[in-house]
Amino acid sequence: MDTTLICPRCGKPLQPNAPEGLCPACLLQGAFATGTEPEGQSPRFVPPTIAELGPRFPQLELLEFIGQGGMGAVYKARQKELDRVVALKILPPDIGEDPAFAGRFAREARALARLNHPGIVTIHDFGRADGLYFFVMEFVDGVNLRQLLAKERLSAHEALAIVPQICDGLQYAHDAGIVHRDIKPENILMDRRGRVKVADFGLAKIVGNDGKAGSPLPAVPANRRSQSTSGGADGVTRSAIRIGNQTACSARTVLEPFEFALANNFTAFEFFPDRGFSGVGGWAENDLDGTTRRWIRQTAVDREIELTVHTTLEFNPLKNPEDGRLHSTVEFAHDIGATLVNLHLEIGQGVERFVESLRPALRLTAEAGLKLAIENTVWTGPRDFNAVFAALHGQGEVPFPHAGMCFDLGHANLFGELQNNYLAYVDALSHEVPIIHLHLHENFGDRDSHLPLFKGPSRDNPAGLVGVVERLHRRAFKGCAILEQWPQPASLLVEARDRFNKIIETQGSWRFPLTKE
């Protein structure tokens, strides 16, 4: 008797261990369902074949067609330069006929691309290619909630493990002023490790529930946003903003500060490969091999620590935009699962030259799914940042929604005309300059001494830090705050974090994350 298993959807032969009783293609099609069409309804448009679509996306190797629905079609693809599998979603071509859609698409897609949360499918890139609006997104290798429910595979315990992850992602988006508007089991994806991700954030309103250009996503009013933090099953009090420390050349080993962060329940950490041209002291990315990188990545996932990476100081895009150290830094960041790469603003040859030289870094980080933070130095001021981001907004062919400013408090305190007045520095920044990352250290306005917080001017009068928090709140800051020191004793970092959190708590309506309980 023939016992060959057959996929009930497409009729292809199945392997004995086929998940959900479906072949891989049908499984992926379900996991990436793109619309809400009633059963039996014909597709809204005929998606291009891989051969037809390929020339429009030379940076991608299109691997297979996944599925389609009322809001578009999805393909599995590989980013050639990074050798990373992604999902390419194209929207129906007729929606571009609305003359107002282009501006709305760019505006809303930028907001969606800034959502950086482990429970939300990440948007790596977006744009228009030969008339087709598209998103390049994180590829989730797994199934959707509808498939699991249909098979009745969820116990009460499993359901209780899934729901907090969904709520955590939705709360993060709500705090950023974005409402999903199309939550349903098909948009809840689970990878093969059981991690939950919410998909199609905002696409229902970008396209419209009827498949046509929709109205803009309204921001959630500040007085309507939930300000509470949500606790996970592991006891971590979560928030969009995390506090951590950084590697240091004065530490005994490269990983000693990271191990300190783990032992003291910090929620962020920054790796800074600081070995310069001399090749002496500090460390470089190649000092950490593949095994160590995988351990860092897995440990950060298990402990829910957000990782960031500071480019080496020897990388200067003005000298060589394609410098190999940029590629090695981005590769390292990708390997350890970091979310952001940070580099210094260099304007020695003018703003236009810096913006032009920044293009490789913008492209490389966008393709890697990383944010790019541009840090103020003691020689760069608010006008420089305003000009840089005005120039970025003025050019269209290079992705930049993932870029923002790293505000270094100590550097701002030393900047020329605003010396000893970092609050005036923040106030002079245009709202076109998104602050996405923080470096926190102090000085007395004399030199870049990198004193821990509350060991400088704020030790006796924390009014300046209170003012920074108020301004960050108004800007809806949702990044990491990095304490850039390795003091002795290192417990000063814990004291700084805890005292800083107490300042935040007095604000009442906005809080930095606390630590594990």
C-alpha positions as CSV (number, residue, x, y, z in Angstrom):
1,M,0.0,0.0,0.0
2,D,1.4,3.4,-1.0
3,T,1.9,5.5,2.2
4,T,3.3,8.5,0.6
5,L,2.1,11.7,2.4
6,I,0.6,14.4,0.2
7,C,0.4,18.1,0.9
8,P,-3.4,18.8,1.2
9,R,-2.9,22.3,-0.3
10,C,-0.8,21.8,-3.4
11,G,-0.6,18.0,-3.8
12,K,3.2,17.7,-3.6
13,P,4.8,14.7,-1.8
14,L,5.7,15.4,1.8
15,Q,8.5,14.4,4.0
16,P,7.5,12.2,7.0
17,N,8.3,15.0,9.5
18,A,6.6,17.8,7.5
19,P,5.5,20.5,10.0
20,E,1.8,21.3,10.1
21,G,1.2,18.6,7.4
22,L,2.2,21.0,4.7
23,C,5.1,21.3,2.2
24,P,7.7,24.0,2.9
25,A,6.3,26.3,0.2
26,C,2.7,26.2,1.5
27,L,4.0,26.5,5.1
28,L,5.8,29.7,4.2
29,Q,2.9,31.0,2.2
30,G,0.7,30.7,5.3
31,A,3.4,32.3,7.5
32,F,3.6,35.3,5.2
33,A,-0.1,35.7,4.2
34,T,-0.4,39.3,3.1
35,G,-4.1,40.1,3.0
36,T,-7.5,39.5,4.3
37,E,-9.4,38.3,1.3
38,P,-12.4,36.1,1.8
39,E,-11.8,32.5,0.9
40,G,-12.2,31.8,-2.8
41,Q,-11.9,35.5,-3.8
42,S,-9.6,36.1,-6.7
43,P,-6.3,38.0,-6.1
44,R,-6.4,41.8,-6.4
45,F,-3.5,41.8,-8.8
46,V,-1.3,39.3,-10.6
47,P,2.2,39.4,-8.9
48,P,5.2,39.5,-11.1
49,T,7.2,36.3,-11.6
50,I,10.7,36.1,-10.1
51,A,12.1,36.5,-13.6
52,E,10.1,39.7,-14.2
53,L,10.8,41.1,-10.7
54,G,14.6,40.3,-10.6
55,P,15.9,43.2,-12.8
56,R,14.1,45.7,-10.5
57,F,16.0,44.5,-7.5
58,P,19.6,43.9,-8.6
59,Q,20.8,43.9,-4.9
60,L,18.6,40.9,-4.2
61,E,18.6,37.3,-5.3
62,L,15.0,36.3,-5.5
63,L,14.6,32.8,-4.2
64,E,10.9,32.0,-4.4
65,F,7.4,33.4,-4.4
66,I,5.8,33.0,-0.9
67,G,2.3,34.3,-1.2
68,Q,-0.1,37.1,-2.0
69,G,-3.2,38.9,-0.7
70,G,-5.1,42.1,-0.8
71,M,-2.1,44.2,0.3
72,G,0.6,42.8,-2.0
73,A,2.8,39.9,-2.6
74,V,5.8,38.5,-0.7
75,Y,8.9,36.8,-2.0
76,K,11.8,35.1,-0.2
77,A,15.1,36.7,-1.2
78,R,18.7,37.0,-0.3
79,Q,20.7,40.2,0.1
80,K,23.7,39.5,-1.9
81,E,26.3,41.6,-0.1
82,L,25.3,40.4,3.4
83,D,24.3,36.9,2.4
84,R,21.1,37.4,4.5
85,V,17.7,35.9,3.8
86,V,14.9,38.5,3.8
87,A,11.3,38.9,2.8
88,L,10.5,41.3,-0.1
89,K,6.9,42.6,-0.1
90,I,5.6,44.5,-3.1
91,L,2.4,46.5,-3.0
92,P,-0.2,46.5,-5.8
93,P,0.9,48.8,-8.6
94,D,-2.4,50.6,-8.9
95,I,-2.1,52.2,-5.5
96,G,0.7,54.5,-6.9
97,E,-1.9,56.1,-9.1
98,D,-3.0,58.3,-6.2
99,P,-0.7,61.4,-6.5
100,A,-0.7,61.9,-2.7
101,F,0.4,58.3,-2.0
102,A,4.1,58.7,-2.6
103,G,4.5,61.3,0.2
104,R,2.3,59.4,2.6
105,F,4.1,56.1,1.8
106,A,7.5,57.6,2.6
107,R,6.3,59.3,5.7
108,E,4.6,56.3,7.2
109,A,7.2,53.8,6.1
110,R,9.9,55.8,7.8
111,A,7.9,55.7,11.0
112,L,7.4,51.9,10.6
113,A,11.1,51.4,9.8
114,R,12.0,53.1,13.1
115,L,10.2,50.3,15.0
116,N,13.0,48.2,16.4
117,H,11.7,45.6,18.8
118,P,12.3,41.8,19.0
119,G,8.5,41.3,18.9
120,I,8.0,43.2,15.6
121,V,9.0,42.1,12.1
122,T,11.8,44.5,11.2
123,I,11.6,46.6,8.1
124,H,15.1,46.8,6.6
125,D,14.4,49.0,3.6
126,F,11.6,50.5,1.6
127,G,11.1,52.5,-1.6
128,R,9.8,52.4,-5.1
129,A,11.4,50.3,-7.9
130,D,10.2,50.8,-11.5
131,G,6.7,51.8,-10.3
132,L,6.4,49.2,-7.5
133,Y,6.4,50.3,-3.9
134,F,8.2,47.7,-1.7
135,F,9.4,46.8,1.7
136,V,12.5,44.6,2.5
137,M,11.7,42.9,5.8
138,E,13.0,40.4,8.2
139,F,12.3,36.9,7.1
140,V,10.6,34.8,9.8
141,D,11.2,31.1,9.3
142,G,8.1,29.6,11.0
143,V,4.4,29.5,11.1
144,N,1.5,31.9,11.9
145,L,-0.9,31.7,14.8
146,R,-3.8,30.7,12.6
147,Q,-2.0,27.5,11.6
148,L,-1.3,26.6,15.2
149,L,-4.8,27.3,16.3
150,A,-6.2,25.2,13.4
151,K,-4.2,22.3,14.6
152,E,-5.2,22.9,18.3
153,R,-1.5,22.6,19.3
154,L,-1.6,25.4,21.9
155,S,-2.0,24.5,25.5
156,A,-3.0,27.1,28.1
157,H,0.6,27.4,29.1
158,E,1.7,28.0,25.5
159,A,-0.9,30.6,25.0
160,L,0.2,32.5,28.1
161,A,3.7,32.5,26.8
162,I,2.6,34.0,23.5
163,V,0.3,36.7,24.6
164,P,2.8,38.8,26.6
165,Q,5.1,38.9,23.6
166,I,2.4,40.2,21.4
167,C,1.4,42.8,23.9
168,D,5.0,43.9,24.4
169,G,5.4,44.5,20.7
170,L,2.1,46.3,20.4
171,Q,2.8,48.5,23.4
172,Y,6.2,49.5,22.0
173,A,4.5,50.6,18.8
174,H,1.7,52.4,20.6
175,D,4.3,54.3,22.6
176,A,5.9,55.3,19.3
177,G,2.5,56.6,18.1
178,I,1.7,53.7,15.7
179,V,-1.4,51.5,15.9
180,H,-1.5,48.2,14.0
181,R,-5.2,48.2,13.0
182,D,-5.1,44.7,11.5
183,I,-4.2,42.4,14.4
184,K,-5.3,38.8,13.5
185,P,-3.8,35.4,13.8
186,E,-2.3,35.5,10.3
187,N,-0.2,38.5,11.3
188,I,1.3,36.8,14.4
189,L,4.3,34.9,13.3
190,M,6.3,32.4,15.4
191,D,9.8,31.2,14.4
192,R,11.1,27.7,14.9
193,R,12.4,28.7,18.4
194,G,9.0,29.9,19.5
195,R,9.7,33.6,19.4
196,V,6.7,35.7,18.5
197,K,6.7,38.6,16.0
198,V,3.9,40.8,14.9
199,A,3.9,41.4,11.1
200,D,2.4,43.9,8.7
201,F,2.5,46.8,11.1
202,G,0.6,49.8,9.6
203,L,0.3,48.3,6.1
204,A,-3.5,48.2,6.6
205,K,-3.6,52.0,6.6
206,I,-0.7,52.7,4.2
207,V,-2.6,50.7,1.6
208,G,-6.1,51.0,3.1
209,N,-8.4,48.1,4.1
210,D,-9.8,48.1,0.6
211,G,-6.4,47.7,-1.0
212,K,-6.2,51.4,-2.0
213,A,-4.2,54.3,-0.7
214,G,-5.3,55.0,2.9
215,S,-5.2,57.9,5.2
216,P,-2.1,58.7,7.4
217,L,-1.5,56.8,10.6
218,P,-2.5,59.1,13.4
219,A,-0.1,59.5,16.3
220,V,-1.4,58.3,19.6
221,P,-1.9,61.4,21.7
222,A,0.7,61.8,24.4
223,N,-2.0,61.7,27.2
224,R,-3.4,58.5,25.8
225,R,-0.2,56.5,25.5
226,S,0.4,53.9,28.2
227,Q,3.4,54.8,30.3
228,S,3.6,51.6,32.2
229,T,6.3,49.0,31.6
230,S,5.4,45.4,30.9
231,G,6.9,42.4,32.7
232,G,8.0,39.3,30.8
233,A,7.9,35.7,31.9
234,D,11.5,36.0,32.9
235,G,10.9,38.8,35.4
236,V,12.5,41.5,33.2
237,T,10.7,44.9,33.4
238,R,10.7,45.9,29.8
239,S,10.7,49.3,28.1
240,A,11.8,50.7,24.8
241,I,14.7,52.5,26.5
242,R,17.6,50.5,28.0
243,I,20.6,51.5,30.1
244,G,24.0,49.7,29.7
245,N,27.8,50.1,29.7
246,Q,30.6,49.7,27.2
247,T,33.8,47.8,26.6
248,A,37.0,49.5,27.7
249,C,40.7,49.3,26.9
250,S,41.4,49.5,30.6
251,A,39.4,46.4,31.4
252,R,41.4,43.1,32.1
253,T,39.7,41.4,29.1
254,V,37.5,42.5,26.2
255,L,34.5,40.7,27.8
256,E,34.9,41.8,31.4
257,P,32.6,44.8,31.1
258,F,30.0,42.7,29.3
259,E,30.1,40.0,32.0
260,F,29.7,42.9,34.5
261,A,26.6,44.0,32.6
262,L,25.2,40.4,32.8
263,A,26.0,40.1,36.5
264,N,24.3,43.4,37.3
265,N,21.2,43.1,35.1
266,F,21.9,45.9,32.7
267,T,19.5,46.0,29.7
268,A,21.9,47.3,27.1
269,F,25.6,47.0,26.2
270,E,27.9,48.6,23.6
271,F,31.0,47.0,22.0
272,F,33.7,49.5,21.0
273,P,36.6,47.9,19.1
274,D,39.1,50.7,20.0
275,R,42.4,49.4,18.6
276,G,43.6,52.2,16.4
277,F,46.3,52.6,13.7
278,S,49.2,51.7,16.0
279,G,47.8,48.2,16.5
280,V,48.7,48.5,20.2
281,G,46.2,48.3,23.1
282,G,42.5,47.9,23.0
283,W,40.9,45.3,20.8
284,A,39.7,44.8,17.2
285,E,36.7,42.9,15.9
286,N,38.8,39.9,14.7
287,D,39.8,39.3,18.3
288,L,36.4,37.8,18.9
289,D,36.0,34.6,16.9
290,G,32.8,33.0,15.6
291,T,32.2,30.9,18.7
292,T,32.5,34.0,20.9
293,R,30.2,36.0,18.7
294,R,27.6,33.3,18.8
295,W,27.9,33.1,22.6
296,I,27.4,36.9,22.8
297,R,24.4,36.8,20.5
298,Q,22.7,34.0,22.3
299,T,23.4,35.4,25.8
300,A,22.0,38.8,24.7
301,V,18.9,37.1,23.4
302,D,18.5,34.9,26.6
303,R,19.0,37.9,28.9
304,E,17.1,40.4,26.7
305,I,20.1,42.8,26.4
306,E,20.1,45.1,23.5
307,L,23.6,45.3,21.8
308,T,25.1,48.3,20.0
309,V,28.5,48.7,18.4
310,H,30.7,51.8,18.2
311,T,32.9,52.0,15.0
312,T,36.6,52.2,15.6
313,L,37.9,55.8,15.9
314,E,40.2,55.2,12.9
315,F,37.2,54.9,10.6
316,N,36.5,58.3,9.1
317,P,34.2,58.3,6.0
318,L,35.8,61.5,4.8
319,K,39.1,59.6,4.3
320,N,37.8,56.4,2.8
321,P,34.0,55.8,2.7
322,E,34.6,52.2,1.8
323,D,37.1,51.6,4.5
324,G,37.4,47.9,5.4
325,R,36.9,48.7,9.1
326,L,33.4,49.8,8.4
327,H,32.6,46.5,6.7
328,S,34.2,44.5,9.6
329,T,32.3,46.5,12.2
330,V,29.0,46.0,10.4
331,E,29.7,42.3,10.0
332,F,30.6,42.1,13.7
333,A,27.4,43.9,14.7
334,H,25.4,41.6,12.5
335,D,27.0,38.5,13.9
336,I,26.3,39.4,17.6
337,G,22.8,40.6,16.9
338,A,23.3,44.3,17.5
339,T,20.7,46.8,16.6
340,L,22.8,49.9,16.0
341,V,26.2,51.1,14.8
342,N,27.6,54.4,16.0
343,L,30.1,56.7,14.3
344,H,31.4,60.2,14.8
345,L,30.3,63.3,12.8
346,E,33.3,64.6,10.9
347,I,32.8,67.9,9.1
348,G,36.4,68.9,8.4
349,Q,35.5,69.1,4.7
350,G,32.0,70.5,5.1
351,V,28.5,69.1,5.6
352,E,27.9,68.2,1.9
353,R,31.1,66.2,1.7
354,F,30.3,64.3,4.9
355,V,26.8,63.4,3.7
356,E,28.2,62.3,0.4
357,S,30.8,60.1,2.1
358,L,28.2,58.7,4.4
359,R,26.4,56.9,1.6
360,P,28.2,53.6,1.9
361,A,27.6,53.5,5.7
362,L,24.0,54.3,5.2
363,R,23.5,51.6,2.6
364,L,25.5,48.9,4.4
365,T,23.7,49.4,7.8
366,A,20.3,49.6,6.1
367,E,21.0,46.2,4.3
368,A,22.2,44.8,7.6
369,G,19.0,45.9,9.4
370,L,21.0,48.2,11.7
371,K,20.3,51.7,12.9
372,L,23.1,54.2,12.2
373,A,23.8,56.7,14.9
374,I,25.9,59.8,14.2
375,E,27.6,61.0,17.3
376,N,28.5,64.6,18.2
377,T,32.1,65.3,19.1
378,V,33.6,68.2,21.0
379,W,34.0,70.0,17.6
380,T,30.5,69.5,16.2
381,G,27.5,71.5,17.3
382,P,23.7,71.7,16.7
383,R,24.0,73.7,13.5
384,D,26.1,71.0,12.0
385,F,23.6,68.3,12.8
386,N,20.7,70.4,11.6
387,A,22.5,70.9,8.3
388,V,23.4,67.2,8.0
389,F,19.9,65.9,8.5
390,A,18.4,68.6,6.3
391,A,20.8,67.4,3.5
392,L,19.8,63.8,4.2
393,H,16.1,64.7,3.8
394,G,16.9,66.5,0.6
395,Q,18.4,63.5,-1.2
396,G,16.2,60.6,-2.1
397,E,18.2,57.7,-3.6
398,V,20.0,56.6,-0.4
399,P,18.1,55.1,2.5
400,F,18.4,57.1,5.7
401,P,15.2,56.6,7.9
402,H,17.3,54.3,10.0
403,A,19.8,57.1,10.7
404,G,19.7,59.4,13.7
405,M,21.9,61.2,16.2
406,C,23.9,59.8,19.1
407,F,23.8,62.5,21.7
408,D,27.0,62.5,23.7
409,L,26.3,64.5,26.9
410,G,30.0,65.0,27.8
411,H,31.0,66.1,24.3
412,A,28.1,68.6,24.1
413,N,29.3,70.1,27.4
414,L,32.6,70.9,25.8
415,F,31.4,72.3,22.5
416,G,32.7,75.9,21.9
417,E,29.9,78.5,22.2
418,L,27.7,76.2,24.3
419,Q,30.4,75.0,26.7
420,N,28.9,73.9,30.1
421,N,25.4,74.2,28.7
422,Y,24.4,70.8,27.1
423,L,20.7,71.7,27.6
424,A,21.1,74.6,25.2
425,Y,22.8,72.2,22.8
426,V,19.7,69.9,22.8
427,D,17.3,72.9,22.5
428,A,19.1,74.1,19.4
429,L,18.7,70.7,17.6
430,S,16.0,70.7,14.9
431,H,13.2,68.2,15.2
432,E,14.4,66.8,11.8
433,V,17.3,65.4,13.9
434,P,16.1,62.3,15.6
435,I,18.0,61.4,18.8
436,I,18.2,57.5,18.7
437,H,21.2,56.8,21.0
438,L,22.8,58.3,24.1
439,H,26.3,58.3,25.5
440,L,26.3,59.5,29.1
441,H,29.4,60.7,30.8
442,E,30.3,64.0,32.6
443,N,33.1,66.6,32.8
444,F,33.6,70.0,34.3
445,G,33.8,71.7,30.9
446,D,37.6,71.5,30.9
447,R,38.5,68.2,29.2
448,D,36.8,65.0,28.0
449,S,37.4,63.3,31.3
450,H,34.6,60.7,30.9
451,L,33.5,60.9,34.6
452,P,30.7,58.5,35.5
453,L,27.3,60.2,36.0
454,F,27.0,61.9,39.4
455,K,30.7,62.1,39.7
456,G,30.8,65.4,37.9
457,P,28.6,68.5,38.2
458,S,25.5,66.4,38.8
459,R,26.8,64.9,42.0
460,D,25.5,67.8,44.0
461,N,23.0,69.2,41.5
462,P,21.3,66.9,39.1
463,A,19.1,69.6,37.5
464,G,21.0,69.2,34.2
465,L,20.2,65.5,33.9
466,V,16.6,66.2,34.9
467,G,16.5,68.7,32.0
468,V,17.9,66.2,29.6
469,V,15.3,63.6,30.5
470,E,12.5,66.2,30.0
471,R,13.8,67.0,26.6
472,L,14.2,63.4,25.6
473,H,10.7,62.8,26.7
474,R,9.4,65.5,24.5
475,R,11.3,64.0,21.6
476,A,9.9,60.5,22.4
477,F,13.4,59.0,22.7
478,K,13.4,55.2,22.5
479,G,17.0,54.2,22.2
480,C,19.8,52.9,24.5
481,A,21.6,55.0,27.1
482,I,25.3,53.9,27.3
483,L,27.5,54.7,30.3
484,E,30.8,55.2,28.7
485,Q,33.2,54.4,31.5
486,W,35.0,51.6,33.2
487,P,35.6,53.2,36.7
488,Q,37.1,51.6,39.7
489,P,35.2,50.3,41.4
490,A,32.9,49.3,38.6
491,S,30.0,49.4,41.0
492,L,29.9,53.2,40.3
493,L,28.1,52.2,37.1
494,V,25.4,50.5,39.0
495,E,25.0,53.5,41.3
496,A,24.8,55.8,38.3
497,R,22.2,53.7,36.6
498,D,20.1,53.4,39.8
499,R,20.3,57.1,40.6
500,F,19.5,58.0,37.0
501,N,16.4,55.7,37.1
502,K,15.2,57.5,40.3
503,I,15.4,60.8,38.5
504,I,13.3,59.4,35.6
505,E,10.8,58.0,38.0
506,T,10.1,61.4,39.5
507,Q,8.9,62.6,36.1
508,G,5.9,60.4,36.5
509,S,4.8,60.0,32.9
510,W,7.9,58.4,31.4
511,R,10.4,55.9,32.7
512,F,13.6,54.3,31.7
513,P,13.6,50.6,32.1
514,L,14.5,49.2,35.5
515,T,16.4,46.0,35.9
516,K,15.5,42.4,36.5
517,E,13.5,41.9,39.7
